[in-house]
Amino acid sequence: MYISDLIIKDKEQADLSDLFFDEPTKKAVNQLIREYKLAPELLQYDLPVNNKILLYGNSGCGKTATAKAIANALGKDLLVLNLSNVICAKMGETAQNIKMVFDKASREKSLLFLDEFDQIAKLRSLDDKDVGEMRRLVTSIIQLIDYYPADALLICATNHLDFIDPAILRRFQLKIAFTMPDEITLDLYYDGLLKRYPEKITAIIRKYEISFAEARDHTLNAVKELLISRIENSTESAQI
């Protein structure tokens, strides 16, 4: 397996100013960026910089976009673990694949992003089929996290915090929760999405109690439907 097969090449960037957070999440993300930028000053006082971060919570609420935005804000290359290629049926090979990616991120001082982290960091009791192999994998991940260098950044994300082994959870210096947006936050998000379009095609029905990703998909589909209808109506009128 080549290292290029273990990493997803995601060139799409995100900016923190375009993301929506509740106040505790916004404060935690901003604090992370501030302390990382002032790492030399903090280290003079033997204050460690948090570089092992776990993002957890509802799907579609911005965990992946946040990792991209942090990489952008800090000017770091983003390495995304290709989970489908990393996991291997051969004993020990999954751990070897993950180590290759960690080593690359360490050398390059990159931001390593591991999405769906619970898939490789499961509670050892949850894997009845091969408890021994899962124990070895969890032990390997613990060691990789413990020896991850301070000048590189590790961000993991999960929708299932309860599935992750407690020994791994303890390794993260910072855990940031992502919750479903409330109605006010979603209205602000809708306003931001719709401001790029002409007013005539922005009168959509807004849905609530959904994630940001669901709201975006709903908005784009509704705007397209309105635009197509207007174009078709305009064409029919011209033909008459």
Steps between C-alpha positions, in 0.01 A plus 500: 500500500637841399467802729308679222233230524448571869431872468205681344605794285247761604586841353178667611577767758280644771515827688405541863300813416266289288425249777227519760565392860323529831688720745689225692617335177604832347697589813678161504597517132625858525700417814664207320612723213619780729714274717645316202609831345661600830658162568859633553383749763294236682786250498723753676273445801487121449137527389420226248316582179195288434567309179280191547139597447180295485191642328183312585127529453227497239572423137491794260572763765840613376769272644677438167464863391645610835809283452551650154452853632750447784758371251436806284525741796832350612646464150542125538460232236197281563542122485172306510516131587342281232315267732379265227857420396656504846289222646636163391394142567859384551607489863710800598480672164241759607732621777792515254295706256396746768860532619611591147253789494595618850868491405437711189301758696772511766779556247310771315355666813158474339147491635391136496122453491343165589126498430270226632767436759283249688556252214863451599484592869209285615441384850687174512196322647290594196701288258404146593634347178863584559559655839874432479542685170293795624707518817818514294356772276387710797842461662670612179276807472568592863875487435469705180301768680736504800805558280338737252727808483392832648562690174245287312126499558266202533124544469265204521124505450221266598122486511519227765706609797380208711652250256858620553727321744543704823878454489507683167254769611734593786774585249311798356581826674194672358156360416259729313129421470300570184124517556200547273448872421204682648247697292678835537835355390340323205333824388840670498638206303212517249555876461866441421425232243226701326674838478697391192183446295250746348215587734243351260625146564565518874141471625543142616331315782755464779534175691607480864619235745750385238879519466696760305573244228130417467410870494752564224370213286142615554587860408687414182226264381226754573687784323564279196133407483394867507762600243408219260130588528570866423716411199242256364218751549703771330572270202134405463391864509755591233370224274143625534 
